[in-house]
Amino acid sequence: MSNIRVTLWRDYTEAAWEIPEMFLGDAEAEEGAPAASALRFSEQGARRVDLADDVDIRRGADHGLALEQLSLIRELTRIGLWAHWTLRCEDDFPVSLFQHLYPPSAVVQGDVLHGDGVQGDGDAARRWRMAYRFGSLSYRKGPGFIQISDSRTTGKRRLTFSRQTDLDAVRVLDRGAPLDSVPPAVASAFRAHRLVADIGPYLWWLPYRVRRWPDPRG
């Protein structure tokens, strides 16, 4: 699997790109190192990272590549960088699972484009942008436990996992792993809490890790 190709910018908005030195050039996110790559982009001065290729999770796509891309987007979101990307998925994919990630510019469901300039209730990208809130699905890790904060829907809920089998599963699924990599009961529990996504033959851990809760009152 090749590295993920990206373009780096110093500013979020295209209107600022005419200013000298806003364009930082093309780069690559190293395979297997999404957190280190996102941090490297930030240290280079990037505030916006454009993914060169669409994130394609449809049947028959390269799901290994998609997991690498999604893991990078999750890390960019975690440190507050603007990710410019397009999601391609099946009509029945539960897009709301991803709404804690920085919103894509477009969502292609089946053969229908929902993105910039497209109106109507079926505009998945627009609804994603409206629903997005930083930190809406995150977790922090302590000695022998992880605690999850989930506010993707109305209200906020906290979940705590302390069993070693659960902690091991989180580590295994962080960048995606085959479905049989974790005990079926653990996978079922994570699915029930909407903490993982099925991407082809893989299961991927959705929350991103934070050092402290974004809301100081939480």
Secondary structure, DSSP 8 states (H G I E B T S, - for coil): ---EEEEEESSSSGGGGGSTT-EEEEEEE-TT-HHHHHHHHHHTT-SEEEESS-EE-STTS-HHHHHHHHHHHHHHHHTT-EEE-EEEE-TT--GGGGTTS---SEEEETTEEEETT--STT-HHHHHHHH--TTSEEEEEETTEEEEEE-SSSS-EEEEE--HHHHHHHHHHTT-EEGGGS-HHHHHHHHHTT-EEEETTEEEE--EE-SS-SSTT-
